[in-house]
């Protein structure tokens, strides 16, 4: 059933509304969180993040994996790096990318569990 159920009567519980409002993140934090979900909403970037959750990879590896040019992958990595979702390390002439921390992997794993249920 696609119908959305709504209240038959308009009664606002201001005490609950105020309590919830006080528990919400700041406007800035909500905007930052929204930006993360927006960036992860792109299938290519999500595939990059999923791959980096398994193994650190260089730009050439990622380009091959997602079938894009090195310059296209670099652009995607820049967006992910600006949001602190990925980081890199240099090893000689190579640059390896990895997830910035375990938080992003945890978020994605929770979402996977949700869609697989």
C-alpha positions as CSV (number, residue, x, y, z in Angstrom):
1,X,0.0,0.0,0.0
2,X,1.6,3.3,-1.2
3,X,-0.8,5.5,0.7
4,X,0.8,7.6,3.5
5,X,-1.2,7.5,6.7
6,X,-1.5,10.9,8.4
7,X,-3.2,12.1,11.6
8,X,-7.0,12.7,11.3
9,X,-6.6,15.6,13.8
10,X,-4.0,18.3,14.1
11,X,-2.6,18.2,17.7
12,X,1.0,19.2,18.2
13,X,2.9,17.9,21.2
14,X,5.1,20.9,21.7
15,X,7.0,19.3,24.6
16,X,8.1,16.4,22.3
17,X,8.9,18.8,19.4
18,X,11.1,20.9,21.7
19,X,12.9,17.9,23.2
20,X,13.6,16.5,19.7
21,X,14.7,19.9,18.4
22,X,17.2,20.2,21.2
23,X,18.7,16.8,20.3
24,X,19.2,17.5,16.6
25,X,22.6,18.3,15.3
26,X,23.4,21.9,14.4
27,X,22.4,23.4,11.1
28,X,26.0,23.3,10.0
29,X,26.4,19.6,11.0
30,X,23.2,18.7,9.1
31,X,24.5,20.5,6.0
32,X,27.8,18.6,6.3
33,X,26.0,15.3,6.8
34,X,23.7,16.0,3.8
35,X,26.8,16.7,1.7
36,X,28.3,13.3,2.6
37,X,25.1,11.5,1.6
38,X,24.9,13.5,-1.6
39,X,28.5,12.6,-2.6
40,X,27.9,8.9,-1.7
41,X,24.6,9.0,-3.7
42,X,26.7,8.8,-6.9
43,X,27.2,5.1,-7.9
44,X,30.8,5.7,-9.1
45,X,31.9,7.4,-5.9
46,X,30.1,4.7,-3.9
47,X,31.9,2.0,-5.8
48,X,35.2,3.7,-5.1
49,X,34.5,3.9,-1.4
50,X,33.3,0.2,-1.3
51,X,36.5,-0.8,-3.1
52,X,38.7,1.2,-0.7
53,X,36.9,-0.5,2.2
54,X,38.4,-3.7,1.0
55,X,41.9,-2.6,0.0
56,X,44.0,0.5,-0.5
57,X,44.4,1.2,-4.2
58,X,46.2,3.5,-6.5
59,X,44.4,5.8,-8.9
60,X,45.3,3.5,-11.9
61,X,43.8,0.5,-10.0
62,X,40.6,2.5,-9.3
63,X,40.4,3.7,-12.9
64,X,40.5,0.1,-14.1
65,X,38.1,-1.1,-11.4
66,X,35.4,1.4,-12.2
67,X,36.2,1.7,-15.9
68,X,37.0,5.4,-15.9
69,X,40.0,7.5,-17.0
70,X,42.6,8.4,-14.4
71,X,41.6,12.1,-14.7
72,X,37.9,11.2,-14.0
73,X,38.9,9.1,-11.0
74,X,41.1,11.9,-9.7
75,X,38.1,14.2,-9.8
76,X,36.0,11.8,-7.9
77,X,38.8,11.2,-5.3
78,X,39.2,15.0,-4.9
79,X,35.5,15.2,-3.9
80,X,35.8,12.3,-1.5
81,X,39.0,13.7,0.0
82,X,37.5,17.2,0.5
83,X,34.8,15.5,2.7
84,X,37.5,13.5,4.6
85,X,36.0,10.2,3.3
86,X,39.3,9.1,1.8
87,X,43.0,9.9,2.3
88,X,46.2,8.9,0.6
89,X,49.8,8.0,1.2
90,X,52.7,8.3,-1.2
91,X,55.1,5.5,-1.7
92,X,57.9,6.5,-4.1
93,X,56.1,7.4,-7.4
94,X,52.9,5.7,-6.3
95,X,49.9,7.3,-4.5
96,X,47.6,4.9,-2.6
97,X,44.1,5.8,-1.5
98,X,42.3,4.4,1.5
99,X,39.2,5.3,3.6
100,X,39.9,8.1,6.0
101,X,38.7,6.1,8.9
102,X,36.4,3.3,9.9
103,X,33.3,5.4,10.3
104,X,32.5,5.6,6.6
105,X,32.8,1.8,6.2
106,X,30.5,1.4,9.2
107,X,27.8,3.7,7.6
108,X,28.0,1.7,4.3
109,X,27.9,-1.6,6.0
110,X,24.8,-0.6,8.0
111,X,23.1,0.5,4.8
112,X,24.0,-2.8,3.1
113,X,22.5,-4.7,6.0
114,X,19.3,-2.6,5.7
115,X,18.9,-3.2,2.0
116,X,19.7,-7.0,2.3
117,X,17.0,-7.6,5.0
